[in-house]
Amino acid sequence: MTNTYGALVKLSQKFDWLFGTAKPIPREQRQNENGYNYVRSYLHQRRAVGVIGVAMPVILHLFVDEVEGAEAARQSSFSAYYWTSGRDIFVGSLCAMGVFLAAYKWNEQNEVEQKYSREFVMSTVGGFAAIAVALFPTAQPEGSGIEYTAWQEWVGPSLTNQIHFGSALVFIMCLALLAFAFAEGDYAAERFGDARLHFAMGSTIVMALVAFGVSMAVSGPDRALYWTEFICTLAFSVSWFHKGSGPAKPEM
């Protein structure tokens, strides 16, 4: 009997909002809860971007290997997957990251100088660059069964290829600069361990680009660009996923 009564009480409490018998939540507590929920959602999006960055090359390789075979899965760069059965995965992943980066810190201004923050500028430029990488593919390889879209035909294959590589370089550099910006912010907040991690990831991206430049100068490995992109993407993902760890839930 006691258990039945307790169950009925709990059930009635679930409908307190309907009958107007719910106890009002203090305004300050309600604001704290809402603020934390927004922050938590924001941090989950950061983590999601990091997960996409790590998952994209793995899923691309496995999917193309399954559909077209091992030789097709062994591409010279991430961009080359555009001309395989993994095109939708490549384009979708980059557009997802690009949209988030473009919206990240949107319109944020420095309260003292009333100027746009560096994170806003770098993330916005990087986001649009990522979308451009997806929409303007690298040069079409011989024998590819995939055609240029009407948009790409209108722009022209040569210009499309140039826009692709220019956007890719801007995108990767913005990722490095954002990691350095994270490091600077954490250092100012005396989160020195976090600052060191973000600085290390930004430095990794820069060193990978330098190493690729050296490799090109000395006619290095065929897949040098692929591994450069892989290292840069992994470093970016680690930095963003860690940034998404966020603060603990405040006491109410």
C-alpha positions, -999 to +999 in steps of 0.1 A: +000+000+000+028+023+009+046+017-024+014+024-043+009+056-025+045+067-032+042+059-068+010+079-071+026+109-054+056+108-079+032+105-108+012+135-096+043+155-093+051+150-129+018+169-138+023+197-113+029+221-142-005+211-157-026+218-125-006+249-115+006+233-082+043+232-090+065+252-067+081+282-085+118+279-092+138+309-079+147+332-108+184+331-100+184+293-101+164+292-133+189+316-150+219+295-138+203+263-151+194+279-185+229+294-188+246+261-180+224+243-206+234+268-233+270+264-224+267+226-223+251+226-258+279+248-271+306+226-257+289+195-272+291+212-306+328+218-300+333+181-293+313+171-323+336+192-346+366+173-330+349+140-336+341+148-372+378+158-378+390+124-364+363+103-380+363+117-415+396+102-428+389+069-411+354+066-425+365+077-460+392+051-462+370+023-449+340+032-470+359+036-503+379+004-495+346-015-491+329+000-522+358+004-547+387-017-533+420-011-515+436+007-544+409+034-546+410+038-509+447+047-510+444+083-522+472+109-523+452+134-503+419+139-485+408+161-514+412+133-539+384+114-522+360+139-538+364+119-570+356+086-553+324+070-539+333+088-506+325+123-521+294+128-501+312+120-468+341+144-477+318+172-487+293+167-458+321+166-432+338+197-444+305+216-447+295+206-412+329+218-398+327+250-419+292+260-408+302+255-371+334+275-375+316+303-394+290+305-366+315+301-338+320+333-319+298+350-344+300+388-342+320+386-309+337+419-301+364+430-277+346+448-249+374+473-245+384+481-280+349+474-296+366+454-324+359+419-336+378+393-316+406+374-332+388+341-326+358+355-345+378+365-375+399+333-377+370+310-372+348+328-397+375+329-424+384+293-416+347+282-418+341+297-452+374+284-464+364+248-454+331+252-473+350+264-503+373+234-501+342+212-503+325+231-531+356+237-553+373+203-557+409+195-566+416+186-602+397+157-617+420+127-622+420+108-655+395+080-658+372+094-630+336+084-635+324+114-616+317+146-635+321+182-625+288+199-613+272+226-634+285+251-609+321+239-612+318+237-650+307+274-650+336+284-628+360+263-649+382+233-638+414+253-636+400+281-614+381+256-593+414+238-586+432+270-577+404+281-553+405+246-537+442+248-529+441+284-517+411+277-495+427+245-481+458+265-471+437+292-455+416+267-436+446+248-422+463+280-411+432+293-394+430+260-374+466+265-362+459+302-353+427+291-334+447+266-314+472+293-305+443+316-295+430+289-272+464+286-257+466+323-251+432+324-235+440+295-212+473+309-202+457+342-193+432+322-172+461+303-155+451+270-170+486+263-179+482+226-188+454+234-212+475+262-227+504+239-233+482+213-251+467+239-274+501+254-282+515+220-289+486+212-313+490+246-331+527+240-334+521+205-348+500+219-376+526+245-385+555+219-384+534+195-406+530+222-432+567+231-431+576+194-434+553+191-464+570+221-481+604+204-476+590+171-489+578+188-521+612+205-526+630+172-524+604+151-542+593+132-511+567+104-507+537+102-530+513+104-501+531+133-483+500+156-487+477+129-473+498+124-441+502+162-437+464+166-438+460+137-415+484+151-389+468+186-392+433+173-388+442+151-358+459+180-341+429+203-348+405+176-335+425+171-303+425+208-296+388+213-302+377+182-284+397+192-254+383+227-256+349+211-254+356+196-220+342+228-205+334+238-170+316+217-144+279+223-137+275+252-113+260+247-079+223+258-077 
